[in-house]
Amino acid sequence: MTAYSIEDNELWTRHGITAVSQVVVAIYVFCKSWSGSGGEKRLLQSGILLFVVGIIRSIQKPLALKTASINTMIATYSTSTRKKQSISLCWKAMCGCSWDWYFTRSKTREETQEKDIPLEEFVQEAIKNLPELATDQKQAENLAWDQSLKVNAYRSLVDISAPYSSRIKSLKLSMALDYQHANSLSAAMLNEMFFLLYTKLPTIFSSYICFSLVCLPFLTLASVILFSTNHIYHDYNTTDVKVTYILFWCTALLDFISVFLGPSIVLIGSTKKVPQYNLLSFCARKKRPTVLMKLATLVFCKDYVNVHCYIEHAAKPSLLQVTELVHGYVRDGWKGYIHDDASYRRFNSRRGQWALRHQHHLGWSLKMPFDRSILLWHIATDLCFHHQGTTAHGQECATRSRVISNYMAYLLSLHPEMLMPGSRIGTFTVACEDVLLVLGGKYALDTERGLAHGILFWVQQFSLLDDARAMASLVPKACKLAKGLMDLREVERWEVVQAVWVEMLCYSAGRCRGYLHAKNMSEVMELLTHVWFLLSFMGMETFADRFQKPEPSENMEEEEEEEEDGESRVPENKINIFV
């Protein structure tokens, strides 16, 4: 590991100055303390070899940090910046700059292919020859592991809008993959991003691998042997000689261990876990505090403990299930909905509108700020899930819906900046206060199911759904939404809920800055990051595209109104995200 946060990479100058000063001071002290007698020639050679190893080791970290710094990555992957191929051998050797040089060479080779094309031309070219799922998925995955995929992925990471011309190949390759192999490719690419940002693995896997992994340990060993074969130690303190022996051999041992174990000791947060957080559970712990909550109250951090210490994780297959939903949603969008630049932009702006195209009476739930809409659907999903009418018939779809619902609540409470720019930090706490206000002093309701039943009971008892002043609160609105959903048949209800959550998840992933995805990789690989890469890989709009690319020529608002009235221009359009 070279960095524990992405900000550490920006401190490469400080680390470089520190390394240079340490080397200069060490050389100065060595020269001053060296007696210069001719009989200690082997000892001098041993010291020089050790200094060579030490100098190379000391400058590897600052150069690796520089390679992973945001400014360097922007300069490397920007289409407007063309670096010269004449990169010094020292730079390539010491920091693994073959990584940087490789992409620079690739850019030079593909410069003629990087001329951007209009969005309309990209869409028409994309939908013209959309491939079916490949028969040999393993071979398709290997083909998809293309250089242009890596370059575009790193561009998205530093919020650089990739040319549409470079996305066509990746899109066609991604459409040939099923969701399982797309998930595998996504995980591998995200791991590679992590290695570049937070480790020295790009340095290790460089053209200088023979020298850095083989020569340096043997140089250390040669230094130890030269020191051991020098027998003129009678003028030195015996204890000092023994300590020097120990330090020499420990250094050599660590160098050889790093050769075999270096790449394997890099740990990364598992991408197979989907964090879960639930508003009703949050409220239940407030109504009946746990022992940990009571202890936290003594040091005035009860709310912090309630938020950060009770994060659960969904079952292991949840990530793959969500990937299946997102992959199917985007694939069906390309095949059945997107037909020009305007429809492409509309598809990327969906946050539940398409799922509710036949339930116009529920459309009001999306006409509010995104963070409030998330909480509204989160509460309504729980109310429907714990309702007495819910049976095992729609349990699988309901479980998937709740996984995404709880994950979005987790983002809103712990990472609101990733959910969407401008998400309010205190929204989750305000919603909890609304729940407790509705329940009043009924402290017997201290479980999720009990709270859900209690909310429905009290709202119906006091007819809050008809009270305009009460409807300003979030909880009565959630009850109104849940009531509208419960009027649907059970299977249809959970298909609608699942479809809304998939659209909201994709909407959030496409509006999160690549920098925030990179920053959060130091802690854990979020599901949102996984979805973000999958959307980018499949040709969807990125955060940078919304600000760098021109708007489509057609009036999107007029077509939006036509679709809400059921008068879509393409009658056969149907997006199937139900499994």
C-alpha positions as CSV (number, residue, x, y, z in Angstrom):
1,M,0.0,0.0,0.0
2,T,1.3,3.5,-0.9
3,A,-1.8,5.5,0.1
4,Y,-4.7,5.0,2.6
5,S,-6.8,7.8,1.0
6,I,-6.8,9.4,-2.4
7,E,-5.6,12.7,-0.8
8,D,-2.3,10.9,0.1
9,N,-1.4,10.7,-3.6
10,E,-1.4,14.5,-3.9
11,L,1.3,14.6,-1.2
12,W,3.9,13.1,-3.6
13,T,6.0,16.3,-3.5
14,R,6.3,16.2,0.3
15,H,7.3,12.5,0.1
16,G,9.8,13.3,-2.6
17,I,11.4,16.1,-0.7
18,T,11.6,13.9,2.4
19,A,13.2,11.0,0.5
20,V,15.8,13.3,-1.2
21,S,16.7,14.9,2.1
22,Q,17.0,11.6,3.9
23,V,19.3,10.2,1.1
24,V,21.4,13.4,1.2
25,V,21.8,13.3,4.9
26,A,22.6,9.5,4.9
27,I,25.3,10.0,2.3
28,Y,26.7,12.9,4.2
29,V,26.9,11.0,7.4
30,F,28.4,8.0,5.7
31,C,31.1,10.1,4.0
32,K,31.9,11.9,7.2
33,S,32.2,8.7,9.3
34,W,34.1,6.7,6.7
35,S,37.7,6.3,7.7
36,G,39.0,5.7,4.2
37,S,41.5,3.0,5.1
38,G,42.5,0.7,2.2
39,G,41.9,-2.5,4.1
40,E,38.1,-1.9,4.3
41,K,37.5,-2.0,0.5
42,R,34.9,-4.8,0.8
43,L,33.1,-2.9,3.6
44,L,33.0,0.2,1.3
45,Q,31.6,-1.9,-1.6
46,S,29.0,-3.4,0.8
47,G,27.9,0.1,1.9
48,I,27.7,1.3,-1.7
49,L,25.5,-1.6,-2.8
50,L,23.2,-1.1,0.2
51,F,22.9,2.6,-0.6
52,V,21.9,1.8,-4.2
53,V,19.1,-0.4,-2.9
54,G,18.0,2.1,-0.3
55,I,17.9,5.0,-2.7
56,I,15.8,3.1,-5.2
57,R,13.5,1.9,-2.5
58,S,13.1,5.4,-1.0
59,I,12.1,7.1,-4.2
60,Q,9.6,4.4,-5.4
61,K,6.8,5.5,-3.1
62,P,6.8,9.2,-4.1
63,L,7.0,8.4,-7.8
64,A,4.2,5.8,-7.4
65,L,2.1,8.5,-5.6
66,K,2.8,10.9,-8.4
67,T,1.6,8.4,-11.0
68,A,-1.7,8.0,-9.1
69,S,-2.3,11.7,-8.4
70,I,-5.3,13.3,-10.0
71,N,-3.4,15.9,-11.9
72,T,-1.1,13.2,-13.4
73,M,-4.1,11.0,-14.4
74,I,-5.9,14.0,-16.0
75,A,-2.8,14.8,-18.0
76,T,-2.3,11.2,-19.0
77,Y,-5.9,10.3,-20.0
78,S,-7.1,13.6,-21.4
79,T,-7.7,13.5,-25.1
80,S,-6.5,17.2,-25.4
81,T,-3.1,16.4,-23.9
82,R,-0.6,14.6,-26.1
83,K,2.6,13.6,-24.3
84,K,5.8,13.0,-26.0
85,Q,7.1,9.4,-26.1
86,S,10.5,10.6,-24.9
87,I,10.1,9.7,-21.3
88,S,13.3,9.2,-19.3
89,L,14.4,5.7,-18.6
90,C,14.8,6.6,-14.9
91,W,11.1,7.7,-14.7
92,K,9.9,4.5,-16.4
93,A,12.1,2.3,-14.3
94,M,11.7,3.7,-10.9
95,C,8.0,4.3,-10.6
96,G,6.7,1.8,-13.1
97,C,6.0,4.5,-15.6
98,S,5.7,1.9,-18.3
99,W,2.1,2.1,-17.1
100,D,2.0,5.8,-18.0
101,W,4.1,5.2,-21.1
102,Y,1.9,2.4,-22.2
103,F,-1.2,4.6,-22.3
104,T,0.8,7.4,-23.8
105,R,1.9,5.2,-26.6
106,S,-1.6,3.8,-27.0
107,K,-3.0,7.4,-27.3
108,T,-0.5,8.2,-29.9
109,R,-1.4,5.1,-31.9
110,E,-5.1,5.7,-31.5
111,E,-5.0,9.5,-31.9
112,T,-6.7,9.4,-35.3
113,Q,-9.5,7.2,-33.8
114,E,-10.2,9.6,-31.0
115,K,-11.9,12.2,-33.1
116,D,-15.2,12.7,-31.4
117,I,-18.5,12.1,-33.1
118,P,-22.0,13.6,-32.3
119,L,-24.2,11.8,-29.9
120,E,-26.8,11.1,-32.6
121,E,-24.2,9.4,-34.7
122,F,-23.0,7.4,-31.7
123,V,-26.5,6.2,-30.9
124,Q,-27.3,5.2,-34.5
125,E,-24.0,3.4,-34.8
126,A,-24.6,1.6,-31.5
127,I,-28.1,0.4,-32.2
128,K,-27.3,-0.5,-35.8
129,N,-25.4,-3.7,-35.0
130,L,-26.1,-4.5,-31.4
131,P,-24.9,-8.1,-30.9
132,E,-26.7,-10.9,-29.2
133,L,-25.3,-12.7,-26.2
134,A,-22.1,-14.6,-27.2
135,T,-22.1,-18.4,-27.2
136,D,-18.6,-18.5,-25.7
137,Q,-18.9,-16.1,-22.8
138,K,-15.4,-16.7,-21.6
139,Q,-13.9,-15.7,-24.9
140,A,-16.2,-12.7,-25.1
141,E,-15.0,-11.6,-21.7
142,N,-11.4,-11.8,-22.8
143,L,-12.2,-9.8,-25.9
144,A,-14.0,-7.2,-23.8
145,W,-10.8,-6.7,-21.7
146,D,-9.7,-4.2,-24.3
147,Q,-7.2,-1.3,-24.0
148,S,-9.9,1.3,-24.9
149,L,-12.0,0.0,-22.0
150,K,-9.2,0.7,-19.5
151,V,-8.6,4.2,-20.9
152,N,-12.3,5.2,-20.8
153,A,-12.6,3.7,-17.3
154,Y,-9.7,5.9,-16.0
155,R,-11.1,8.9,-17.8
156,S,-14.4,8.4,-16.0
157,L,-12.5,8.1,-12.8
158,V,-11.1,11.6,-13.1
159,D,-14.3,13.0,-14.6
160,I,-13.1,13.3,-18.2
161,S,-15.7,12.8,-20.8
162,A,-14.6,10.1,-23.2
163,P,-15.2,10.6,-27.0
164,Y,-18.3,8.8,-28.2
165,S,-16.1,7.3,-31.0
166,S,-14.1,5.3,-28.4
167,R,-17.2,4.0,-26.7
168,I,-18.7,2.1,-29.6
169,K,-16.3,-0.8,-29.4
170,S,-16.7,-1.2,-25.6
171,L,-20.5,-1.0,-25.9
172,K,-20.6,-3.8,-28.6
173,L,-18.3,-6.0,-26.6
174,S,-20.3,-5.4,-23.4
175,M,-23.6,-6.3,-25.1
176,A,-22.2,-9.7,-26.0
177,L,-21.7,-10.5,-22.3
178,D,-24.3,-11.9,-19.9
179,Y,-24.7,-10.4,-16.5
180,Q,-22.4,-12.9,-14.8
181,H,-19.4,-12.3,-17.0
182,A,-20.1,-8.5,-17.1
183,N,-20.0,-8.7,-13.3
184,S,-16.7,-10.5,-13.4
185,L,-15.2,-8.1,-15.8
186,S,-16.4,-5.1,-13.7
187,A,-14.9,-6.5,-10.5
188,A,-11.6,-7.2,-12.2
189,M,-11.4,-3.7,-13.7
190,L,-12.3,-2.0,-10.4
191,N,-9.6,-4.0,-8.6
192,E,-7.1,-2.7,-11.2
193,M,-8.3,0.8,-10.5
194,F,-7.7,0.2,-6.8
195,F,-4.2,-1.1,-7.4
196,L,-3.3,2.0,-9.4
197,L,-4.6,4.4,-6.9
198,Y,-3.5,2.9,-3.6
199,T,-0.7,0.4,-4.2
200,K,2.6,0.0,-6.0
201,L,1.5,-2.9,-8.2
202,P,1.6,-0.8,-11.4
203,T,5.2,-0.3,-10.4
204,I,5.8,-4.0,-9.8
205,F,4.2,-5.0,-13.1
206,S,6.3,-2.7,-15.2
207,S,9.0,-3.2,-17.8
208,Y,11.4,-2.8,-15.0
209,I,10.2,-5.9,-13.1
210,C,13.4,-7.9,-13.5
211,F,15.4,-5.1,-11.8
212,S,12.9,-4.2,-9.1
213,L,12.0,-7.7,-8.1
214,V,15.1,-9.8,-8.9
215,C,18.1,-7.5,-8.9
216,L,17.4,-5.5,-5.8
217,P,17.1,-8.4,-3.4
218,F,20.2,-9.9,-4.8
219,L,22.1,-6.6,-4.5
220,T,21.1,-6.7,-0.9
221,L,22.3,-10.2,-0.5
222,A,25.6,-9.3,-2.2
223,S,26.0,-6.5,0.2
224,V,25.5,-8.9,3.1
225,I,28.0,-11.4,1.7
226,L,30.6,-8.7,1.2
227,F,30.1,-7.5,4.8
228,S,30.3,-11.1,6.1
229,T,33.6,-11.8,4.2
230,N,35.3,-8.8,5.6
231,H,37.2,-10.0,8.7
232,I,38.8,-6.7,9.8
233,Y,36.4,-6.0,12.6
234,H,38.9,-6.1,15.6
235,D,38.8,-2.3,15.8
236,Y,35.0,-2.2,16.1
237,N,32.7,-2.9,19.1
238,T,31.5,-6.5,19.1
239,T,28.0,-5.5,19.9
240,D,27.9,-3.0,17.0
241,V,29.1,-5.7,14.6
242,K,26.4,-8.2,15.8
243,V,23.6,-5.6,15.5
244,T,24.8,-4.7,12.0
245,Y,24.7,-8.4,11.0
246,I,21.1,-8.6,12.3
247,L,20.0,-5.5,10.4
248,F,21.7,-6.7,7.2
249,W,20.1,-10.1,7.2
250,C,16.7,-8.8,8.2
251,T,16.9,-6.3,5.2
252,A,17.8,-9.1,2.8
253,L,15.0,-11.3,4.2
254,L,12.4,-8.6,3.8
255,D,13.5,-7.9,0.2
256,F,13.1,-11.6,-0.7
257,I,9.8,-11.9,1.1
258,S,8.5,-8.8,-0.8
259,V,9.2,-10.6,-4.1
260,F,6.9,-13.5,-3.3
261,L,4.4,-12.0,-1.0
262,G,4.2,-8.4,-2.1
263,P,1.3,-8.6,-4.5
264,S,-0.7,-11.1,-2.4
265,I,-0.8,-9.0,0.8
266,V,-2.7,-6.2,-0.8
267,L,-6.2,-6.2,0.8
268,I,-9.3,-4.7,-0.8
269,G,-12.8,-4.3,0.5
270,S,-15.0,-7.1,-0.8
271,T,-17.3,-6.1,-3.6
272,K,-19.7,-9.0,-2.8
273,K,-21.2,-7.3,0.2
274,V,-24.1,-4.9,-0.1
275,P,-24.4,-2.6,3.0
276,Q,-27.9,-2.3,4.4
277,Y,-29.4,0.4,6.5
278,N,-33.0,0.8,7.5
279,L,-34.9,3.8,8.7
280,L,-37.4,1.8,10.8
281,S,-34.5,-0.1,12.5
282,F,-32.9,3.3,13.2
283,C,-36.2,4.5,14.8
284,A,-36.6,1.2,16.7
285,R,-33.2,1.6,18.4
286,K,-34.2,5.1,19.4
287,K,-37.3,3.9,21.0
288,R,-35.6,1.0,22.8
289,P,-31.9,1.7,22.9
290,T,-29.4,-1.2,23.0
291,V,-26.6,-1.5,25.6
292,L,-24.2,0.1,23.1
293,M,-26.6,3.0,22.5
294,K,-27.0,3.6,26.2
295,L,-23.2,3.7,26.7
296,A,-22.9,6.0,23.7
297,T,-25.4,8.4,25.3
298,L,-23.0,8.9,28.2
299,V,-20.4,10.4,25.8
300,F,-23.0,12.3,23.7
301,C,-22.5,10.3,20.5
302,K,-25.7,8.2,20.5
303,D,-26.8,9.3,17.0
304,Y,-23.3,8.6,15.6
305,V,-23.3,5.1,17.0
306,N,-26.9,4.5,15.8
307,V,-25.8,5.4,12.3
308,H,-22.3,3.8,12.0
309,C,-22.4,0.8,14.3
310,Y,-25.5,-1.0,13.0
311,I,-24.8,-1.4,9.3
312,E,-25.9,-4.8,8.1
313,H,-25.0,-6.6,4.9
314,A,-27.3,-8.4,2.5
315,A,-26.8,-12.1,1.5
316,K,-23.9,-12.9,-0.7
317,P,-25.8,-13.3,-4.0
318,S,-27.3,-9.9,-3.7
319,L,-24.6,-8.1,-5.7
320,L,-25.0,-10.5,-8.6
321,Q,-28.8,-10.2,-8.4
322,V,-28.6,-6.4,-8.6
323,T,-26.0,-6.6,-11.4
324,E,-28.5,-8.8,-13.3
325,L,-31.2,-6.2,-12.9
326,V,-29.0,-3.3,-14.0
327,H,-27.6,-5.3,-16.9
328,G,-31.0,-6.3,-18.1
329,Y,-32.3,-2.8,-17.7
330,V,-29.6,-1.2,-19.8
331,R,-29.6,-4.0,-22.4
332,D,-33.4,-3.7,-22.9
333,G,-33.0,0.1,-23.0
334,W,-30.6,-0.1,-26.0
335,K,-32.8,-2.7,-27.7
336,G,-36.2,-1.3,-27.1
337,Y,-36.2,2.3,-26.1
338,I,-33.2,4.3,-27.3
339,H,-33.5,5.3,-30.9
340,D,-32.0,8.8,-31.1
341,D,-30.0,11.3,-29.0
342,A,-33.1,12.7,-27.2
343,S,-34.3,9.2,-26.2
344,Y,-30.7,8.4,-25.0
345,R,-30.7,11.5,-22.8
346,R,-34.2,10.7,-21.5
347,F,-33.2,7.1,-20.7
348,N,-30.3,8.3,-18.6
349,S,-32.6,10.8,-16.7
350,R,-35.0,8.1,-15.6
351,R,-35.4,7.8,-11.9
352,G,-38.7,5.8,-11.8
353,Q,-40.8,7.5,-14.5
354,W,-40.6,4.6,-16.9
355,A,-41.6,2.1,-14.2
356,L,-44.6,4.2,-13.3
357,R,-45.7,4.9,-16.9
358,H,-48.9,2.9,-16.3
359,Q,-49.4,4.0,-12.7
360,H,-50.0,7.7,-13.2
361,H,-51.6,8.1,-9.8
362,L,-48.2,7.4,-8.3
363,G,-46.2,9.8,-10.4
364,W,-46.4,12.5,-7.8
365,S,-43.9,10.5,-5.6
366,L,-41.1,11.3,-8.1
367,K,-41.8,15.1,-8.4
368,M,-39.8,16.1,-5.4
369,P,-36.1,16.4,-4.5
370,F,-34.2,13.1,-5.1
371,D,-33.2,12.5,-1.5
372,R,-36.8,13.0,-0.3
373,S,-38.0,10.7,-3.0
374,I,-35.5,8.1,-1.9
375,L,-36.8,8.2,1.7
376,L,-40.4,8.2,0.5
377,W,-40.0,5.0,-1.5
378,H,-37.8,3.5,1.3
379,I,-40.5,3.9,3.9
380,A,-43.3,2.8,1.4
381,T,-41.2,-0.3,0.5
382,D,-41.0,-1.3,4.2
383,L,-44.7,-0.7,4.8
384,C,-45.6,-2.9,1.8
385,F,-43.0,-5.5,2.9
386,H,-44.4,-5.8,6.4
387,H,-48.0,-5.6,5.4
388,Q,-50.2,-8.5,6.3
389,G,-51.2,-9.1,2.7
390,T,-47.6,-9.8,1.6
391,T,-47.2,-13.5,0.8
392,A,-44.3,-15.7,-0.3
393,H,-45.5,-15.5,-3.9
394,G,-43.7,-12.2,-4.6
395,Q,-41.1,-12.7,-1.9
396,E,-38.1,-13.0,-4.3
397,C,-38.9,-9.8,-6.1
398,A,-39.7,-8.1,-2.8
399,T,-36.4,-9.2,-1.3
400,R,-34.4,-7.7,-4.2
401,S,-36.4,-4.5,-4.0
402,R,-35.7,-4.2,-0.3
403,V,-31.9,-4.8,-0.8
404,I,-31.7,-1.8,-3.1
405,S,-34.0,0.2,-0.9
406,N,-31.9,-0.4,2.2
407,Y,-28.7,0.3,0.2
408,M,-30.0,3.6,-1.0
409,A,-30.9,4.5,2.6
410,Y,-27.3,3.6,3.6
411,L,-25.9,6.0,1.0
412,L,-28.3,8.7,2.1
413,S,-27.3,8.4,5.8
414,L,-23.5,7.7,5.4
415,H,-22.5,8.9,1.9
416,P,-25.0,11.5,0.8
417,E,-22.4,13.1,-1.5
418,M,-22.3,9.9,-3.5
419,L,-26.1,9.6,-3.8
420,M,-26.3,12.8,-5.8
421,P,-24.7,16.2,-5.6
422,G,-26.7,18.4,-3.2
423,S,-28.1,15.6,-1.1
424,R,-28.9,16.9,2.4
425,I,-27.1,15.2,5.3
426,G,-29.9,15.7,7.8
427,T,-32.7,14.3,5.7
428,F,-32.5,10.9,7.3
429,T,-32.6,12.2,10.8
430,V,-35.6,14.5,10.0
431,A,-37.5,11.4,8.6
432,C,-36.8,9.5,11.8
433,E,-38.3,12.4,13.8
434,D,-41.3,12.3,11.6
435,V,-41.8,8.6,12.3
436,L,-41.5,9.1,16.0
437,L,-43.9,12.1,15.9
438,V,-46.5,10.0,14.1
439,L,-46.2,7.2,16.6
440,G,-46.4,9.5,19.6
441,G,-45.7,7.7,22.9
442,K,-46.4,4.1,21.7
443,Y,-43.1,2.7,23.0
444,A,-44.3,-0.8,22.6
445,L,-43.7,-0.6,18.9
446,D,-39.9,-1.3,18.9
447,T,-39.4,-3.6,15.9
448,E,-39.5,-2.9,12.2
449,R,-42.7,-4.8,11.7
450,G,-44.3,-3.2,14.7
451,L,-43.3,0.2,13.6
452,A,-44.6,-0.4,10.1
453,H,-48.0,-1.6,11.4
454,G,-48.1,1.3,13.9
455,I,-47.5,3.9,11.2
456,L,-50.3,2.5,9.0
457,F,-52.6,2.3,12.0
458,W,-52.0,5.8,13.4
459,V,-52.2,7.5,10.0
460,Q,-55.5,5.8,9.2
461,Q,-56.9,6.4,12.6
462,F,-56.4,10.2,12.5
463,S,-57.1,10.4,8.7
464,L,-53.8,12.1,8.1
465,L,-54.0,11.2,4.4
466,D,-56.7,13.8,4.0
467,D,-55.0,16.5,6.2
468,A,-53.1,18.9,3.9
469,R,-51.0,20.2,6.8
470,A,-50.0,16.7,7.9
471,M,-49.2,15.7,4.3
472,A,-46.3,18.2,4.4
473,S,-44.6,15.5,6.5
474,L,-42.8,12.7,4.8
475,V,-44.5,9.8,6.7
476,P,-48.1,10.5,5.6
477,K,-46.9,10.8,2.0
478,A,-45.1,7.4,2.3
479,C,-48.4,5.9,3.7
480,K,-50.3,7.4,0.7
481,L,-47.7,5.9,-1.7
482,A,-47.8,2.5,0.1
483,K,-51.6,2.5,0.0
484,G,-51.5,3.1,-3.8
485,L,-49.0,0.3,-4.2
486,M,-51.1,-2.1,-2.1
487,D,-54.0,-1.5,-4.4
488,L,-52.1,-3.3,-7.1
489,R,-51.9,-7.1,-7.4
490,E,-49.0,-8.4,-5.4
491,V,-46.8,-9.6,-8.3
492,E,-47.4,-6.3,-10.2
493,R,-46.8,-4.3,-7.0
494,W,-43.3,-5.7,-6.4
495,E,-42.4,-5.5,-10.1
496,V,-43.2,-1.8,-10.0
497,V,-41.3,-1.3,-6.8
498,Q,-38.3,-3.2,-8.1
499,A,-38.3,-1.3,-11.4
500,V,-38.4,2.1,-9.6
501,W,-35.5,1.2,-7.4
502,V,-33.4,-0.1,-10.3
503,E,-34.0,3.2,-12.1
504,M,-33.1,5.2,-9.0
505,L,-29.9,3.2,-8.5
506,C,-28.8,3.8,-12.1
507,Y,-29.8,7.5,-11.9
508,S,-27.7,7.9,-8.7
509,A,-24.7,6.0,-10.1
510,G,-24.6,8.2,-13.2
511,R,-24.6,11.4,-11.2
512,C,-21.9,10.6,-8.8
513,R,-18.5,12.1,-9.6
514,G,-15.8,9.6,-10.6
515,Y,-13.5,11.2,-8.0
516,L,-15.9,10.2,-5.2
517,H,-15.9,6.6,-6.5
518,A,-12.1,6.7,-6.5
519,K,-12.0,8.2,-3.0
520,N,-14.3,5.6,-1.5
521,M,-12.3,2.7,-2.9
522,S,-9.8,3.1,0.0
523,E,-12.5,2.0,2.4
524,V,-14.7,-0.4,0.4
525,M,-15.8,-1.1,-3.1
526,E,-19.4,0.2,-3.1
527,L,-22.2,-1.4,-5.1
528,L,-22.8,2.1,-6.5
529,T,-19.2,2.1,-7.9
530,H,-19.9,-1.3,-9.4
531,V,-23.1,-0.1,-11.1
532,W,-21.3,3.1,-12.2
533,F,-18.6,1.1,-14.0
534,L,-21.2,-1.2,-15.6
535,L,-23.3,1.7,-16.9
536,S,-20.1,3.4,-18.3
537,F,-19.0,0.1,-19.9
538,M,-22.4,-0.3,-21.5
539,G,-22.4,3.2,-23.1
540,M,-24.5,5.1,-20.7
541,E,-24.1,8.8,-19.8
542,T,-21.4,9.7,-17.2
543,F,-21.2,12.6,-14.8
544,A,-18.8,14.5,-17.1
545,D,-21.1,13.9,-20.1
546,R,-23.9,15.9,-18.5
547,F,-21.7,19.0,-18.4
548,Q,-19.3,18.5,-21.3
549,K,-21.5,17.2,-24.1
550,P,-24.0,19.4,-26.0
551,E,-27.7,19.0,-25.5
552,P,-29.7,17.0,-28.1
553,S,-31.5,19.1,-30.7
554,E,-35.0,17.8,-30.0
555,N,-37.2,19.1,-27.3
556,M,-37.0,16.5,-24.6
557,E,-39.8,18.0,-22.5
558,E,-42.4,17.7,-25.2
559,E,-41.5,14.0,-25.8
560,E,-41.6,13.4,-22.0
561,E,-45.2,14.7,-21.8
562,E,-46.1,12.5,-24.8
563,E,-44.8,9.4,-23.0
564,E,-46.6,10.2,-19.8
565,D,-49.8,10.3,-21.8
566,G,-49.0,6.9,-23.2
567,E,-48.2,8.2,-26.7
568,S,-44.7,7.0,-27.1
569,R,-43.2,7.5,-30.6
570,V,-42.0,3.8,-30.6
571,P,-45.0,1.7,-29.6
572,E,-43.0,-1.5,-29.3
573,N,-40.7,-0.1,-26.7
574,K,-40.6,-2.2,-23.6
575,I,-37.9,-2.3,-21.0
576,N,-38.0,-5.5,-19.0
577,I,-36.1,-5.3,-15.7
578,F,-38.2,-8.0,-14.0
579,V,-36.5,-11.3,-13.3
